[in-house]
């Protein structure tokens, strides 16, 4: 409602409400408030179901809007709070009565209907306000002011992305309340009643508003991923990804299948280069969290701050525009055009994929029954931060992501070859090994984790190749002395590859050979890479150890006729931050043991140069896992990069504290072998395994091994 109350005498606008039950009751309460202020008078209703005089008072109620018109009603404003499939016809009928319209969301069930309704409103000279109540929030103006001053103290910098998250729960009763609930089509008529287009449509519309997307021309490349766990036609767990015409990514990750104790107010996140702002739009609460490390946010300015803003009621705004007290509608029909592009993408997409019972937890029964998707909050969080999709994140109930095959030992799959084509541009897309696992099935990799969404299983990447970031995320620069967001992300793609299985020289394992191109953010090739990856069987000489070995080597040469400098945050001035080259992102780990022959513990091992390193613990406990050990071995003189306390990961640092020059015609080559072991090893066992990995080259054809 409006904060400023104007008690000047006015002639109340006459209002007719179509749809008195359901959400119509909210309109009745609001009309009672406005009537007390002399702003509006409810003269009649039209509804197939009459909530009774205790709810609607003593106004006449007609079965249809047409009957109300025949009865002589000529309202100033018609409020339409009816099923989606009725909106278009009723809105036109209301305008033909000479009324302005407050039309509940979504405005129509199809994009074509929306365009027809826009044309009808223009021809009739009538105003149509769409009931996206969140657009009346004064927090939106606060966000605009925040983005207008990106360098102000306590600010969040330049806008780089917008996302919306909805984590709701709906029971069977929600879908039993009406024949159209949860339907895509009813009796041949479009309905489109899914999570994106109805219950959490406000989240999508608000995100589009913040991103500056109002009209069709403001939106490009809308893609949707639709699922349902409820036994309905429409979607209840979905992701929407699009880019605005200016290239700004907008992502919405929404579900109606949250655990009961996790249902939250939905929120829109404004991702800035120097922080973020989160709007909980149902309560108009804005939480601003600047990056403390930004120069303008030093000291207390880096602390989160919260403000609760007011809201302008959309009906009241419509009345103000009619009376000349306001210049424009806050949520006009024309501004819903971008949202309707999303709705149309949902409507015309393939039917939502059913989430199988094996991936659900069914809670309660009868009308209280509701399915819960385990870990859905984590998937939504990762999806909006990356941004990404359920498929790319590897949700077990989603379609498989883009792959180039599998690495096997005999008939057992031990890793998946991801193309990386589905990775966000700011996470520097590249091929990687996903779901690497022990022979006993313990998964020992993670990809697109919430703390660093650009960490991708097992891969090779560098943060600075002649100024291009092939690692993902923010870039550490010497000039800034910190990490900053830049439009400098490259991508690595496979130009050629050959994959063999059941290779006798590998003990029945797989061998992958790839030729890769490292392309900068303009698409120019900077490096050419030759990569070889092998899965190697380890025989019974490793007594008592159930293990296999991953052998990975890569060689980099310039793809241009000049020297190309290979760098890292460490080479650009960040002490101890020399990551880059080979990197293995681990899943969550408990009770970790990290050691080499000379040292033990994260701090002591990090930055050391030794022939082997052991990383052991219980992996993946949050989503189910087990105990496993990695023994990494290499004769290259690169320091080990080790993380455990902040996040779990291990790698070899190609440019620890100084850049490496890649000269034309000369290779910068590295090789690492990793034993993947079920259970824990002690230091002596790890040492024996590490020595064996160094002594026995594994990924060469048998005739080349001597």
DRENVEX-123679 format. One record per residue (C-alpha): residue in three letters; x, y, z; residue number from 1. Coordinates in steps of 0.1 Angstrom, whole numbers. Each point is the difference from the previous one (the first is absolute). Last residue first. Example, Ala and Ser with C-alpha at 12.3 -4.5 7.8 and 13.67 -1.06 7.14 Angstrom:
// residues 2
- residu,u,v,w,num
- SER,137,-11,71,2
- ALA,-14,-34,7,1
//
This chain:
// residues 706
- residu,u,v,w,num
- UNK,604,-493,-223,706
- UNK,-36,10,-7,705
- UNK,-4,11,-36,704
- UNK,-12,-34,-13,703
- UNK,-26,-2,28,702
- UNK,-17,32,-10,701
- UNK,7,28,25,700
- UNK,-24,10,27,699
- UNK,16,-18,29,698
- UNK,36,10,8,697
- UNK,11,-23,28,696
- UNK,27,14,23,695
- UNK,-19,31,11,694
- UNK,-32,-18,8,693
- UNK,20,-27,19,692
- UNK,17,26,22,691
- UNK,-34,16,9,690
- UNK,-15,-34,8,689
- UNK,29,-8,24,688
- UNK,-2,34,16,687
- UNK,-37,-2,4,686
- UNK,3,-33,18,685
- UNK,26,14,22,684
- UNK,-21,31,8,683
- UNK,-31,-20,10,682
- UNK,-27,-7,-25,681
- UNK,-37,5,4,680
- UNK,-29,-17,-18,679
- UNK,-5,-6,-38,678
- UNK,29,14,-20,677
- UNK,4,23,-29,676
- UNK,37,0,-10,675
- UNK,9,33,-18,674
- UNK,26,5,-27,673
- UNK,11,34,-10,672
- UNK,17,14,-32,671
- UNK,10,34,-12,670
- UNK,12,15,-33,669
- UNK,7,35,-11,668
- UNK,9,-8,-36,667
- UNK,22,19,-24,666
- UNK,-9,10,-36,665
- UNK,-9,36,10,664
- UNK,11,7,36,663
- UNK,-22,-5,30,662
- UNK,15,22,27,661
- UNK,-8,-9,36,660
- UNK,-12,27,24,659
- UNK,15,2,35,658
- UNK,-13,-8,35,657
- UNK,-16,-35,-5,656
- UNK,-3,0,-38,655
- UNK,-8,-37,-8,654
- UNK,-14,-7,35,653
- UNK,-10,-36,4,652
- UNK,-34,-8,15,651
- UNK,-21,-8,31,650
- UNK,-34,9,11,649
- UNK,-23,1,30,648
- UNK,-14,34,10,647
- UNK,9,26,26,646
- UNK,16,-24,25,645
- UNK,13,-25,-26,644
- UNK,20,16,-28,643
- UNK,33,-12,-15,642
- UNK,21,13,-29,641
- UNK,30,-22,-5,640
- UNK,31,18,-13,639
- UNK,11,-8,-35,638
- UNK,33,-17,-6,637
- UNK,-14,-27,-22,636
- UNK,7,-36,12,635
- UNK,-36,-6,8,634
- UNK,-21,-20,24,633
- UNK,-34,4,15,632
- UNK,-14,-25,25,631
- UNK,-37,4,5,630
- UNK,-17,-18,29,629
- UNK,-36,-10,7,628
- UNK,-25,-3,27,627
- UNK,-37,2,-8,626
- UNK,-27,19,-17,625
- UNK,-36,11,5,624
- UNK,-13,34,-10,623
- UNK,15,19,30,622
- UNK,27,-26,6,621
- UNK,16,7,-34,620
- UNK,35,-12,10,619
- UNK,13,-16,32,618
- UNK,37,7,1,617
- UNK,33,-4,-18,616
- UNK,22,23,-20,615
- UNK,35,-14,-6,614
- UNK,28,18,-19,613
- UNK,29,-13,-21,612
- UNK,33,10,-15,611
- UNK,4,31,21,610
- UNK,0,38,-5,609
- UNK,-18,18,28,608
- UNK,-24,29,-6,607
- UNK,-27,-14,23,606
- UNK,13,-30,19,605
- UNK,7,18,33,604
- UNK,-32,21,0,603
- UNK,-22,-29,-10,602
- UNK,14,-25,25,601
- UNK,29,-24,-1,600
- UNK,36,4,-13,599
- UNK,30,-19,-13,598
- UNK,-13,-31,-18,597
- UNK,-31,19,-9,596
- UNK,-32,5,20,595
- UNK,-36,9,2,594
- UNK,-24,-18,23,593
- UNK,-36,11,-1,592
- UNK,-25,-6,28,591
- UNK,-30,10,-22,590
- UNK,0,10,-36,589
- UNK,-26,17,-22,588
- UNK,6,-8,-37,587
- UNK,35,3,-15,586
- UNK,11,23,-28,585
- UNK,30,-13,-18,584
- UNK,23,25,-17,583
- UNK,27,-3,-27,582
- UNK,13,33,-12,581
- UNK,-8,30,22,580
- UNK,3,9,36,579
- UNK,27,24,12,578
- UNK,-20,16,28,577
- UNK,27,-3,27,576
- UNK,7,37,-1,575
- UNK,-22,18,-25,574
- UNK,23,21,-21,573
- UNK,-8,-6,-36,572
- UNK,21,-32,-2,571
- UNK,-20,-13,29,570
- UNK,-33,9,-16,569
- UNK,11,-21,-29,568
- UNK,20,3,-32,567
- UNK,8,-14,-34,566
- UNK,16,25,-23,565
- UNK,-3,-5,-38,564
- UNK,31,5,-21,563
- UNK,-9,9,-36,562
- UNK,-12,-15,-32,561
- UNK,-34,-10,13,560
- UNK,-14,-34,10,559
- UNK,26,-1,27,558
- UNK,9,-35,13,557
- UNK,-13,-19,30,556
- UNK,6,-36,9,555
- UNK,-23,-21,22,554
- UNK,4,-32,20,553
- UNK,-25,-19,21,552
- UNK,3,-35,14,551
- UNK,-29,-12,22,550
- UNK,8,-30,21,549
- UNK,-21,-28,14,548
- UNK,-3,-12,36,547
- UNK,-10,-27,24,546
- UNK,30,-1,23,545
- UNK,8,-31,21,544
- UNK,31,-9,-21,543
- UNK,9,26,-26,542
- UNK,18,-27,-19,541
- UNK,-35,-14,-7,540
- UNK,-4,20,-32,539
- UNK,-8,36,-6,538
- UNK,-23,6,-29,537
- UNK,6,32,-19,536
- UNK,-24,26,-11,535
- UNK,17,23,-25,534
- UNK,-1,37,-10,533
- UNK,21,15,-27,532
- UNK,-1,37,-9,531
- UNK,15,20,-29,530
- UNK,-7,37,4,529
- UNK,0,29,-24,528
- UNK,1,35,16,527
- UNK,-12,35,-8,526
- UNK,-29,-7,-24,525
- UNK,-21,31,-6,524
- UNK,-36,-3,10,523
- UNK,-3,36,14,522
- UNK,0,-13,36,521
- UNK,32,-20,-7,520
- UNK,0,-34,-16,519
- UNK,21,-29,13,518
- UNK,-3,-28,-26,517
- UNK,3,-36,9,516
- UNK,14,-31,-17,515
- UNK,-11,-30,20,514
- UNK,12,-36,7,513
- UNK,-21,-22,23,512
- UNK,11,-34,12,511
- UNK,-23,-25,18,510
- UNK,10,-29,22,509
- UNK,4,-37,-5,508
- UNK,33,-3,18,507
- UNK,12,31,-17,506
- UNK,22,-18,-25,505
- UNK,-31,-21,-9,504
- UNK,-21,30,-9,503
- UNK,-36,-10,7,502
- UNK,-13,34,-12,501
- UNK,13,26,-25,500
- UNK,-9,36,-3,499
- UNK,13,23,-28,498
- UNK,-4,37,1,497
- UNK,0,30,-23,496
- UNK,-8,37,3,495
- UNK,-9,-2,37,494
- UNK,-9,33,15,493
- UNK,15,23,26,492
- UNK,-17,33,8,491
- UNK,11,35,9,490
- UNK,-12,24,26,489
- UNK,13,36,-1,488
- UNK,-31,22,6,487
- UNK,14,9,34,486
- UNK,-12,-6,36,485
- UNK,27,9,25,484
- UNK,23,-20,23,483
- UNK,25,21,19,482
- UNK,32,21,-3,481
- UNK,-18,21,-26,480
- UNK,31,5,-21,479
- UNK,14,-35,7,478
- UNK,-32,-15,-13,477
- UNK,-20,-29,15,476
- UNK,-28,-10,-23,475
- UNK,-36,-8,11,474
- UNK,-17,-32,-9,473
- UNK,13,-24,-26,472
- UNK,33,-18,-6,471
- UNK,7,9,-36,470
- UNK,4,37,8,469
- UNK,15,19,-29,468
- UNK,28,25,7,467
- UNK,28,-16,-20,466
- UNK,-12,-34,15,465
- UNK,-9,8,36,464
- UNK,-23,-22,21,463
- UNK,13,-33,-13,462
- UNK,-19,-32,-8,461
- UNK,4,-38,1,460
- UNK,-29,-21,12,459
- UNK,-13,-24,26,458
- UNK,-34,9,14,457
- UNK,-9,35,-11,456
- UNK,7,28,24,455
- UNK,-17,31,-16,454
- UNK,-29,-1,25,453
- UNK,24,8,28,452
- UNK,-18,0,34,451
- UNK,-32,-15,-14,450
- UNK,16,-29,-17,449
- UNK,0,0,-38,448
- UNK,16,-34,-1,447
- UNK,9,-25,27,446
- UNK,24,-29,-1,445
- UNK,7,-31,22,444
- UNK,-31,-21,-6,443
- UNK,2,-32,21,442
- UNK,-11,-29,-22,441
- UNK,21,-29,13,440
- UNK,23,3,-30,439
- UNK,5,35,10,438
- UNK,-17,29,-17,437
- UNK,5,28,-25,436
- UNK,-35,16,-3,435
- UNK,11,25,-26,434
- UNK,32,3,-21,433
- UNK,4,34,-17,432
- UNK,-4,17,-33,431
- UNK,0,38,2,430
- UNK,-24,29,6,429
- UNK,15,30,17,428
- UNK,-23,5,30,427
- UNK,-11,34,-12,426
- UNK,-12,-16,-33,425
- UNK,-23,-24,20,424
- UNK,7,-37,-5,423
- UNK,-22,-20,-24,422
- UNK,27,-4,-26,421
- UNK,23,-16,27,420
- UNK,5,-31,-22,419
- UNK,-3,-23,30,418
- UNK,18,-33,-1,417
- UNK,-15,-22,27,416
- UNK,22,-19,24,415
- UNK,4,-36,15,414
- UNK,-23,-20,-21,413
- UNK,4,-37,7,412
- UNK,-1,-24,-30,411
- UNK,37,-4,-2,410
- UNK,15,31,16,409
- UNK,-20,28,-15,408
- UNK,2,36,-10,407
- UNK,-33,13,-14,406
- UNK,-14,18,-31,405
- UNK,3,34,-15,404
- UNK,-27,15,23,403
- UNK,-27,26,0,402
- UNK,-20,-2,32,401
- UNK,-23,-30,8,400
- UNK,-37,10,4,399
- UNK,-11,8,35,398
- UNK,-10,-24,28,397
- UNK,36,-7,12,396
- UNK,8,38,2,395
- UNK,33,2,-19,394
- UNK,5,38,2,393
- UNK,-2,2,-38,392
- UNK,-34,-16,0,391
- UNK,-13,20,29,390
- UNK,10,31,-19,389
- UNK,27,27,5,388
- UNK,8,35,10,387
- UNK,25,-4,18,386
- UNK,-17,17,30,385
- UNK,-36,-7,-10,384
- UNK,5,-37,-7,383
- UNK,22,-6,30,382
- UNK,-26,14,24,381
- UNK,-29,-19,-17,380
- UNK,19,-33,1,379
- UNK,9,5,37,378
- UNK,-36,8,8,377
- UNK,-11,-32,-19,376
- UNK,21,-22,23,375
- UNK,-26,-27,1,374
- UNK,-31,8,-21,373
- UNK,-31,-1,23,372
- UNK,-33,-12,-12,371
- UNK,-32,12,16,370
- UNK,-30,-17,16,369
- UNK,-23,21,22,368
- UNK,-31,-6,-22,367
- UNK,4,-38,4,366
- UNK,33,-10,15,365
- UNK,30,13,19,364
- UNK,35,4,-15,363
- UNK,13,-18,-31,362
- UNK,38,2,-3,361
- UNK,11,1,-36,360
- UNK,28,-13,-23,359
- UNK,-13,-36,-1,358
- UNK,-34,13,-8,357
- UNK,11,12,-34,356
- UNK,1,37,-8,355
- UNK,-23,5,-30,354
- UNK,14,21,-27,353
- UNK,-21,31,-9,352
- UNK,-17,-2,-34,351
- UNK,22,14,-28,350
- UNK,2,37,-1,349
- UNK,-27,21,-17,348
- UNK,-17,12,32,347
- UNK,33,5,19,346
- UNK,15,21,-28,345
- UNK,-32,19,-3,344
- UNK,0,8,37,343
- UNK,35,13,-3,342
- UNK,-8,22,-29,341
- UNK,-31,11,20,340
- UNK,23,12,27,339
- UNK,17,23,-25,338
- UNK,-34,13,-12,337
- UNK,-13,7,35,336
- UNK,11,37,-3,335
- UNK,-27,5,-27,334
- UNK,-27,-10,25,333
- UNK,10,27,24,332
- UNK,16,-8,33,331
- UNK,8,34,17,330
- UNK,-26,19,-19,329
- UNK,10,35,-10,328
- UNK,0,36,10,327
- UNK,-17,-2,34,326
- UNK,-26,24,15,325
- UNK,-17,5,-34,324
- UNK,-33,-16,13,323
- UNK,2,-31,-22,322
- UNK,37,-3,8,321
- UNK,-7,2,37,320
- UNK,-27,-27,-3,319
- UNK,24,-23,-18,318
- UNK,26,6,28,317
- UNK,-26,-8,26,316
- UNK,-7,-33,-18,315
- UNK,37,-7,-2,314
- UNK,6,6,38,313
- UNK,32,20,4,312
- UNK,24,-18,23,311
- UNK,22,11,29,310
- UNK,36,-11,6,309
- UNK,17,-21,26,308
- UNK,37,6,3,307
- UNK,29,-23,7,306
- UNK,37,6,0,305
- UNK,28,-24,-5,304
- UNK,35,12,11,303
- UNK,26,11,-25,302
- UNK,-5,37,8,301
- UNK,13,-8,35,300
- UNK,36,0,-13,299
- UNK,7,2,-37,298
- UNK,-29,1,-24,297
- UNK,12,26,-25,296
- UNK,33,-19,-5,295
- UNK,-18,-33,-6,294
- UNK,13,-27,25,293
- UNK,-31,3,21,292
- UNK,-22,-12,-28,291
- UNK,-34,17,5,290
- UNK,-30,-18,16,289
- UNK,-33,18,-5,288
- UNK,-31,-17,15,287
- UNK,-33,14,-13,286
- UNK,-33,-9,17,285
- UNK,-32,7,-19,284
- UNK,-18,-27,19,283
- UNK,-11,-22,-30,282
- UNK,30,14,-19,281
- UNK,28,-14,20,280
- UNK,25,21,-19,279
- UNK,36,-10,1,278
- UNK,28,24,-8,277
- UNK,34,-11,-11,276
- UNK,37,9,2,275
- UNK,27,18,-20,274
- UNK,-6,-11,-36,273
- UNK,-37,-2,8,272
- UNK,-25,-29,2,271
- UNK,-35,12,7,270
- UNK,-17,-29,17,269
- UNK,-38,-4,-1,268
- UNK,-17,-19,28,267
- UNK,-27,-23,9,266
- UNK,-12,-1,36,265
- UNK,11,-34,14,264
- UNK,-12,-35,1,263
- UNK,28,-20,16,262
- UNK,-17,-17,29,261
- UNK,-27,-15,-23,260
- UNK,26,-14,-23,259
- UNK,-2,17,-34,258
- UNK,-21,-14,-29,257
- UNK,-16,32,-14,256
- UNK,33,9,-18,255
- UNK,16,29,-18,254
- UNK,34,9,-15,253
- UNK,-2,33,-19,252
- UNK,30,12,-20,251
- UNK,7,34,-17,250
- UNK,33,5,-18,249
- UNK,7,36,-13,248
- UNK,10,1,-36,247
- UNK,-14,34,-9,246
- UNK,-30,-16,-18,245
- UNK,-7,-19,33,244
- UNK,12,-35,4,243
- UNK,-21,-29,10,242
- UNK,-2,-30,23,241
- UNK,-31,-14,16,240
- UNK,3,-30,23,239
- UNK,-28,-22,12,238
- UNK,-16,-20,28,237
- UNK,-39,-1,0,236
- UNK,-7,-3,-37,235
- UNK,-34,-6,-16,234
- UNK,-18,-32,-6,233
- UNK,-4,-12,36,232
- UNK,12,-29,21,231
- UNK,21,21,23,230
- UNK,37,-5,-7,229
- UNK,1,21,-31,228
- UNK,28,12,-22,227
- UNK,7,28,-25,226
- UNK,33,13,-13,225
- UNK,-5,33,-18,224
- UNK,20,21,-25,223
- UNK,-6,36,-11,222
- UNK,27,12,-24,221
- UNK,-6,37,-1,220
- UNK,-22,25,19,219
- UNK,-2,38,-1,218
- UNK,-17,0,-35,217
- UNK,-30,-18,15,216
- UNK,-6,29,25,215
- UNK,7,5,37,214
- UNK,35,-12,6,213
- UNK,20,24,21,212
- UNK,17,-27,20,211
- UNK,-18,11,32,210
- UNK,-33,-3,-19,209
- UNK,9,-34,-13,208
- UNK,8,-12,35,207
- UNK,-33,13,12,206
- UNK,-19,-18,-27,205
- UNK,17,-33,7,204
- UNK,-6,2,37,203
- UNK,-35,12,-4,202
- UNK,-7,-31,-23,201
- UNK,6,-22,31,200
- UNK,-35,-13,3,199
- UNK,-10,6,-36,198
- UNK,22,-1,-31,197
- UNK,32,-15,13,196
- UNK,-16,-25,25,195
- UNK,-24,-13,-27,194
- UNK,-36,9,-9,193
- UNK,3,3,-38,192
- UNK,-38,1,-7,191
- UNK,-4,-3,-38,190
- UNK,-35,-12,-10,189
- UNK,-5,-35,-16,188
- UNK,-21,-12,29,187
- UNK,26,11,25,186
- UNK,36,5,-12,185
- UNK,32,4,21,184
- UNK,-17,-10,32,183
- UNK,12,3,36,182
- UNK,-33,16,12,181
- UNK,-25,2,-29,180
- UNK,-26,-24,17,179
- UNK,1,20,32,178
- UNK,10,-5,37,177
- UNK,15,-35,-5,176
- UNK,33,14,-10,175
- UNK,6,20,32,174
- UNK,-16,-29,20,173
- UNK,29,-22,-12,172
- UNK,24,21,19,171
- UNK,22,28,-11,170
- UNK,35,8,14,169
- UNK,21,30,-9,168
- UNK,36,7,-8,167
- UNK,0,28,-25,166
- UNK,33,16,-12,165
- UNK,4,28,-25,164
- UNK,32,11,-16,163
- UNK,16,32,-15,162
- UNK,34,3,-15,161
- UNK,30,24,-5,160
- UNK,-13,34,14,159
- UNK,29,23,7,158
- UNK,12,6,35,157
- UNK,-17,-13,32,156
- UNK,1,32,20,155
- UNK,9,6,36,154
- UNK,21,30,-10,153
- UNK,-11,13,-34,152
- UNK,17,-14,-30,151
- UNK,-30,-16,-17,150
- UNK,-22,31,5,149
- UNK,-30,-7,-24,148
- UNK,-1,-36,11,147
- UNK,-8,9,36,146
- UNK,-26,26,-11,145
- UNK,-17,-26,-22,144
- UNK,0,-24,29,143
- UNK,-16,25,23,142
- UNK,-26,6,-27,141
- UNK,-8,-37,0,140
- UNK,-2,1,38,139
- UNK,-30,22,-4,138
- UNK,-20,-31,-8,137
- UNK,-29,6,-25,136
- UNK,16,-25,-24,135
- UNK,-5,-26,26,134
- UNK,-37,1,-5,133
- UNK,2,-15,-35,132
- UNK,-37,6,-6,131
- UNK,1,13,-35,130
- UNK,-14,35,-5,129
- UNK,-20,6,-31,128
- UNK,-10,35,-10,127
- UNK,-26,7,-27,126
- UNK,1,19,-33,125
- UNK,-21,-27,-17,124
- UNK,23,-3,-29,123
- UNK,31,-1,22,122
- UNK,-16,-25,24,121
- UNK,-11,-22,-30,120
- UNK,36,1,-14,119
- UNK,15,-10,33,118
- UNK,-26,-28,4,117
- UNK,8,-14,-34,116
- UNK,37,0,9,115
- UNK,-7,-18,33,114
- UNK,-22,-25,-18,113
- UNK,28,-8,-24,112
- UNK,24,-4,29,111
- UNK,-22,-26,15,110
- UNK,-19,-6,33,109
- UNK,-7,37,7,108
- UNK,9,26,26,107
- UNK,19,-23,23,106
- UNK,-9,14,24,105
- UNK,-32,17,11,104
- UNK,-15,27,-21,103
- UNK,-9,34,14,102
- UNK,-20,15,-28,101
- UNK,-13,34,-11,100
- UNK,-36,0,-8,99
- UNK,-20,11,-31,98
- UNK,-22,-32,-1,97
- UNK,21,-10,-31,96
- UNK,30,1,23,95
- UNK,-16,-25,23,94
- UNK,-8,-23,-29,93
- UNK,35,2,-12,92
- UNK,13,-9,35,91
- UNK,-25,-28,3,90
- UNK,11,-16,-33,89
- UNK,37,1,8,88
- UNK,-1,-10,36,87
- UNK,-22,-31,-3,86
- UNK,29,-25,-6,85
- UNK,18,13,31,84
- UNK,-28,-8,25,83
- UNK,-17,30,15,82
- UNK,9,31,19,81
- UNK,-10,27,-24,80
- UNK,-5,35,16,79
- UNK,-22,23,-20,78
- UNK,4,37,4,77
- UNK,-23,29,-8,76
- UNK,-30,-22,3,75
- UNK,-30,1,-24,74
- UNK,-26,-24,16,73
- UNK,-33,-1,-18,72
- UNK,-12,-35,8,71
- UNK,10,-10,-35,70
- UNK,36,10,9,69
- UNK,-1,-22,31,68
- UNK,-14,-29,-21,67
- UNK,29,4,-24,66
- UNK,25,0,28,65
- UNK,-14,-34,10,64
- UNK,-19,-17,28,63
- UNK,-11,32,16,62
- UNK,6,11,36,61
- UNK,-18,30,14,60
- UNK,18,18,28,59
- UNK,-10,-7,36,58
- UNK,33,-10,15,57
- UNK,24,-21,-19,56
- UNK,14,-21,28,55
- UNK,-28,-4,26,54
- UNK,-24,4,-29,53
- UNK,10,-33,-16,52
- UNK,31,-13,-18,51
- UNK,-21,-2,-32,50
- UNK,14,-24,-26,49
- UNK,-6,6,-37,48
- UNK,11,36,6,47
- UNK,-8,35,-12,46
- UNK,-1,27,27,45
- UNK,-17,33,4,44
- UNK,4,36,11,43
- UNK,33,0,20,42
- UNK,6,36,7,41
- UNK,35,15,-2,40
- UNK,21,28,13,39
- UNK,-21,13,29,38
- UNK,26,-10,26,37
- UNK,-22,-27,16,36
- UNK,-8,-12,-35,35
- UNK,37,-5,-7,34
- UNK,4,-23,30,33
- UNK,-32,-20,-9,32
- UNK,13,-2,-36,31
- UNK,33,-15,14,30
- UNK,-20,-27,20,29
- UNK,-21,-8,-31,28
- UNK,31,-2,-22,27
- UNK,16,-25,24,26
- UNK,-33,-20,-1,25
- UNK,3,-1,-38,24
- UNK,32,-21,6,23
- UNK,-23,-30,5,22
- UNK,-37,11,-2,21
- UNK,-14,32,-14,20
- UNK,9,-4,-36,19
- UNK,-9,30,-22,18
- UNK,0,31,23,17
- UNK,-19,31,-12,16
- UNK,13,33,12,15
- UNK,-15,35,1,14
- UNK,27,27,6,13
- UNK,-6,21,31,12
- UNK,-6,37,-6,11
- UNK,28,16,19,10
- UNK,4,20,33,9
- UNK,36,5,9,8
- UNK,12,-27,25,7
- UNK,33,-7,-18,6
- UNK,19,-27,18,5
- UNK,37,-3,-8,4
- UNK,13,-36,5,3
- UNK,-20,-15,-28,2
- UNK,-11,-36,4,1
//
